[in-house]
Amino acid sequence: MRPIARAIASALRTLGIDQDVARADAVRAWPAAATTVLGADAVTTRAVRTDGDTLVVLVPTAQWAGEIRLRERELLVALADRAPASRIARLRCVPSP
């Protein structure tokens, strides 16, 4: 009997949605990755979706967008540690409403 995780992975591949699910993991991993790199105040940011290999992050101010751009490489490493299959390569900051 195969472990359930392998069976699910196989089903996702068969349905052609395995990469979409992997990218969704990056959205879920954002709070932990951002807090690790940016500190506790990172809770003011929020990943909302992926667009290809880009993670879209809502930010409250232009200063936050600048900080994320400056530390993008560190953030991508932290995301890759937490959601390796997501293959997120870029971050895009957008103002929060």
PyMOL commands that set and color helices and strands:
alter all, ss='L'
color gray80, all
select helices_A, chain A and resi 4-15+18-38+40-44+62-70+72-82+84-86
alter helices_A, ss='H'
color red, helices_A
select strands_A, chain A and resi 46-51+54-59+90-95
alter strands_A, ss='S'
color yellow, strands_A
deselect
rebuild
show_as cartoon
